[in-house]
Amino acid sequence: MAGSPRVGVLALQGDFREHLAVLRALGADARPVRRPEELTEIDGLVIPGGESTVIDKLSRAFGVAEPLKAAIAGGLPVYGTCAGLILLADTVRDSIQGQQSFGGLDVVVRRNAFGTQLDSFETDLDIPELGADPVHAVFIRAPIVEEVGPAARPLAELEDGRVVAVEQGNLLGTSFHPEVTGDTRFHEYFLRKLG
């Protein structure tokens, strides 16, 4: 489809298939990304939820980590959900020894801030940038944004004030999984960054 944004989804581990399906349904030319050269063929990238430690290790093993860091620094629009948010954060708390992030987002994120899989939950969030209707958010072993630096801005908070969505220029991050709810507004918001 000519003129469609070319959106990669980092497909090393996690729920990348769900993101590919949402993006394709929105008319994007969505494709899995596993190799460094595929980064040069896209207009934006989604880093899915999964295991941030595994995605980190595989990205280094596949030679994608350093080119991706350079692409982010060069302005590539990137949207990270859950583990993807952890990987975009400049600082990660509760990381395992040797864990790295791609960085770019001026935030401090804590891994598994809500506990185990059993502590997963759902809630509605008011996000004015996405319209008047609340966003139904699904949190699965989710991180939390503990600090938002001056370069970034919060987009959504829980009732207790903890930040669960952030934006910084071409970068977007959510603690939750919009790809599983049928609400495509976050993906649409990200695609507008590619225009």
N, C-alpha and C positions, 0 to 999 in steps of 0.2 A: 504494500500500500504506500504509494508515493506521498511524501510529506509527513508521514507519521514519525513521531519522535522515536529514536532508537534507544530503548531502555534496557540495560543489562540488569540481571539479578544474580548476585554472587551465589553460585550454585555448588559450593563445596560441602555444605551440610546444612540441615535445618529445613524450614518450610518454604523453600524457594519456589516450589511448584505452585503453591497458592498465590504468591505474588505474581508469577508469570500469568496465571489465569486472570487475575483481576486486571492487570495492565493490558493484556490482549483484549479483554472485554471492553476496555475504555478506548480501544483503537490504536494503542501503542504497538510499535514493532518491538515486542519484548523477547529477549533472548538470554539463555543462561551464559554466565561468564565463569570460566574456570582457568583461563590462561592469560598471561600478561598481554599478548597481542590483541585479545578480544576487548581490552579496555580502550584501545584506540578506535574502535568501531562503534562506540556508543555515545549518546548525548547526555546520559545520566545513569545512575546505578542505584539499585536497592540492595541493602544488606539485610537479609532476613533474620528472623528469630531462629534460635537453635542453641548450641553450646558455644559461647564466645571463646572458650579456651580451645575447642576443637577447630573452629573456623580460623582462629589465629594461627594454630600450628599448621593446618592445611594450606592456608594462604602463603605461609613461608615455604612450605614444602613444594608448592606448585609455582613458586616464584612470582606470585601475584602481589604480595604485601608491599614491597618497596615501590613498584610501579603505581599501585593504588594510592599509597601515601603521596607520591608525587602528583598524581592526577587530582587528588583532593586539594593539595596545596595550590595547584594550578587552576582551581575553580570548577572542577567537575561537580555538577549537582549530585548529591548523594542523600538518600533517605534510609535511615537505619531503624529497624523495629526490634525492640527487646535486646537480644544479643547484638544486633546491628547498632543500637544506640551505645552499648558498652564499647564496641569497636571504634565508634566515632569519637568517643570522649577523649579529651586530652589527659585526664587523670581517672584511673579506675581504682576504687577501694575494694578490699576483699578479693583481690585477684590472686591467682595461684602464682607460685614462684616462676619467673621467666615469662609470664604472660605479657603480651604487648597489645597495643591498640594502634589503629591507623591514625587516630587523632584528627584534629580539625575543628571539633566543637569545643568551645571554651567553657567546659563544664566538668564537674566532678561527679562521677556516677558510682553507686555502690551496687555490686553484683548481688543477685538473689536477695534483695532487700526485704522482700515480703516472706521469705522462708522457702519451704519446699513446694513441690507440686501440689501437695494437699492444701497449701495456703493460697492457691490460685483463687481469683475472684473476678467479678464483673461489676461495673458501675457506670453511671452516666456522667459525662463531663461537659461542661459549658465551654465551647471554644468559639469565640466570636468570629475568628477568621474563617470558620467553616459554615457560618450561618446561624440562624436562631435555634434550630433544633439541636438538642444535645447529642453528643457522640456516645454511643454505647461502646465501652472499652472493656476488653478481655485481657486480664493480667495473668500470665502463666510464668511462675518463677521469675518474676519481673525485677529489673533494676529500678533504682530511684535516682533522680538527679538531686544530689545533696547540695551542690553549689552551682550557681549560674554566674559565669564571669561576665565582664562588661561587654564582650563582643557578642554574646548570645542573649536570647530573650526567651522567657517561658511562654508557652502557648496554652498549657493546661496544667491545672493543679487539682489534687484531691481535696476533699472538704477540709482536711487538716493542714492544708497549705503545701504539702509535698509536691514538687514539680514532676510531672510525668510526660511532658512534651515540650520540646525546645526547637528553636530555629536560629540559624546564624547564616545570613546570606543565602547561598545555594545549598546549605546543609539543613536537614530536618531529622529529628529523632523522636521516637515515641517509646515509652516503656511497655506499651501494650501492643496488641496484634490486630490492627484494623483489617488485615487480609482474611480474617475468619468470621467477620460479622455481617458481610454483605453491604456494609456502608463503605462506599468508595471515595468519600470526600477527601481523606488524607492523600490517597493516590492521585486524585485529580489536582489537589493543591500542589503536590510535588511535580506533576506533569507541567503545570503552569510555569514552574521555574525553568523548564527546558525551552520555553518559547522565546 
